[in-house]
């Protein structure tokens, strides 16, 4: 395997894609990208670029934590690891309350990778009344049965969400209501807020609502913060759009103290278009 070494921080970036442009460690531009090299060598292949420009680390970096983990696994075996995990969780629970929960939720909700702001994002088109959105992570189908009291009014529903906890949750929901159902933007905003307020995992909800124009149509943007399971404070952005019998909802959640995530959330919202 070959790598591109970052001149700024010295990190070795695995050279497995012709789209590698920025350092995964510090986010700065890498030297001699494939696009630049290809302009001077139009007839040559990516494999030739790897051989000519790619480097191999002179000495693999020692992962001391990884070595300790391997030694522990060899000594304790699977049962010992399970016992250790139980003890750690137990100690966190004993230390308890707010501090214990923060330790756990800081792991579940890490700050996002700063390199996301400088990398190419994935653009997806969702639903029959298509909504287009660009995100730094992959969004996958997240369809789930609607509650009976809602399903009777809906002809079509589609949902997408990122599958892995990556420091930020992005969920896109789309609904097409039956012809005799009122589909008002203000009602949609009130319903979104009411759903958050009745969620038992959420407390101390604070938010503001702005009316704006998104892709030429009226929209509501709800932005605020809340305590999640009394363990960590999250920020959120809810973008709601309505046209005729169709409704689009984009929900973004991330750590309140993560300024990089806030910049990413703003960029995601600006990328949204309804076709």
N, C-alpha and C positions, 0 to 999 in steps of 0.2 A: 504494500500500500504506500502511495506517495502523498505528500502534504504540501500545502503552501504555508510558509512560515511568515507570521505577521512581524513586520519591522518595528511596530510600535511596542508590542508587549511580548513578542517571542513565542506566542502560542502556535502550535502546529495544527492547522486546519485540514481535515481529511479531504483529499482532492478526489471526490467521487461524483461530482456534478459539474457540468460546464457553466452552471449559473452561480458558482461560488464567487462572491464578490467582496463580502465583508467578514472580518474576523469574528468568530463566534464568542470570543472571550472579551474583547474590548470594543467591538463594533466598528473599528476603523477599516478603511479600504485596504485590500490586500494588494501586493505588488504583482504586476503582469497577469491580469485576469485572462481567462480564455477568450473573452470577447475582444480584448486588445490584441492578443496574440494572433487571433484568427484574421484580423484585418491585414496583418503583415504576412500571414501564411494561409491564404484562402483555400488552397488545395490540400492542406494537411488535416489530419483527424485529431479528435480529442485524445485518443490513446497516444499519439505522437506528442501532443502537448504535455500530457502527464509525464512522459519519459524525459522530455527536454527541460521542462520548467519545474516539475515536482521534485521535492527533496524527501529524504528519509531522515528522521531524527538520528543524530549521532549517538545519542544515548537515551533510551526510553526513560521517561520520568517515573520515578518511583512513587507509587501511591501507597504511602505508609498506612493510611487508614484501611485501604483495601487489603494490604498484607496482614494487618492485624485481624481483619475480618476473616480472612482465609485461615489463619492460624487458629482463631477461635472456633471456626466451624469444624476444623479437623479435630480439635480437642474436645469440644462439647457435643458435637453431633446435632442432629435436628431437634432432639428433645431439649437439649440445653438451650438452643436458640429460642424455642417456644417459651421456655421458662423465663428466659431473660426478658423477652418481649412483655410477658405478663407482669413481671416485676416492675419494668419501666412504666407500664401503663398504671400499675397499682400505685407506684410512688407519685406519679403525676396526679392521680386521683386524691391521694392523701394530702399532697402539697396543696392540692385541690383548689376548689373554687375558681376564681378568676385566673390566678397565675397558672394553675395546671392546664386549664382550657386554652390559655394563650399559647402555651408551649405546643400543644397539639395542633391548634389552628394555624400557627405560624408555619407548620410543616405542610398542612393541607393547602393553605393559601400563601405560597411564597411570593415574593416580588417577581414580576415578570422579567424575562431576559431583555436587557437593553438593546441587544442586537436586533430584536424584532423591529425597532423603529427604522433600521437601515437596510433591512432585507426585503426581498420581493415577497409580496403577499399573495395569497390564494383568493381568486375571485370565483364565486359560485352563483348560480341562478336557480332560484327556488320557486316551485309552485306553478300552477297553470296561469295565474295572473302574476307574472314573474317579478320577483324582487331580486335585485343584484346587490351583492355585498362582498367587500374585500376584508379579509382577516389574516392575522399572522399565523393562525393555527388552522387545522383542518376541521371543517364542520361536517358532521355526519347526520344521517336521518335519525330523528328522535320522536317519531310518531307514537302517540299513546292514545288510548280510548278517552274520549271526552266524557265529562260527567253527564248523566242522563238529562238533567235540567238544562244543560247547554246544548247537548247533541241534537235535541229535537229542533233546534233553530238553525243548525249548520248543515249546509249541503256538501262542503268540502273543507278539509283541514290538512295542513302540512306543517311539520316542525323539524328544525335542524338545530344541532348543538355540538359543541366540541366535547369529545368523549373523555379526555384526560384532564385531570386538574393541573392546569399549567399556570396558576396564579391569576387567571382571568377566565370567567365563564361568559360565553356568548351564546345566546339562544334566539332563534328566529322563528316566529309563529305566524301563520297565515290562515285566515278564515274567510270563507264565502258563505254569507247568510242567505236564507230563503227569501224569496221576493217580498213576502208580507212582514218581514222583520225589520224594525228600525235599526239603522247602523250609523249612529251619530258619533262624531269625534269626541265631544265633551263627555258623552256617556261612556265611551271607550276609556277615556282617561280616568274617570271616576271608578270604573270597574277595576282597572289596573291597580289603583291606589287601595281600593277596598280589599282586593285579594292579598296585598302585602300586609295590610293591617290585621287581617284575621289569621295570618300565618303565625303559629305559635313559636316558631323558631326565630322570629323577628321581634325585636323590641326597640324602643326609643327611635322610632322612624321619623326622620326629618327630610323634607324635600321641597323643591320649588318646581313650578310648572311654567313653561314658556310656550307660547304659540308661535310657530314659525312656518316657513314654506320649504318643503323638502321635495326636490325634483318636480317643482311646479304644482304641488298639491298641498293643502293645509295639513299641518302635523302638530302633535304635542310632544314636547320633550320634558320628561320628569327626571330631575337629577337630585340626588341627596345621599344620605348615609343611614345606616341602622346597625344595631348590635345583632350579631348572628349567634344564636345559642348562648348568649351571655359570655362569649369567649373572644370574639374579635369584632372590630368595627369595619364594616365593608361600605364601599361607595357603589352607587349604581346609576345607570342611565337607562331610561325606558323611552324608546322612540315609538310613537303610535301614529299611523297614517290610515285614512279612510277614503275610499272612493266607491260610490254606489253601494253595492252589497258586499264589497270586499274590505277586509281589514288586515293590516300588517303590523306586527309588534316585534321590535328588536330589544332584547334585554341584555345588558352588560353589567357584570359584577366583578369587583376587584378590591384589593385592600385599600383602605382610606389613605394610608400613608405612602402609597406607591404613586409618585408623580409620573413615572414612566408609563404606568398603566393608564393614567388619566389622559396622557397625550395619545396613547394608542386608541383609547375609547373614542376620543374626539375624531381621530382619523377614520375609524370604522364608521362612525355616524356620517361623516362627510362623503363616504364612498357609496352610500345607499342610494339606489335608484330603482324605481318601479317602472317596468316596461309596459 
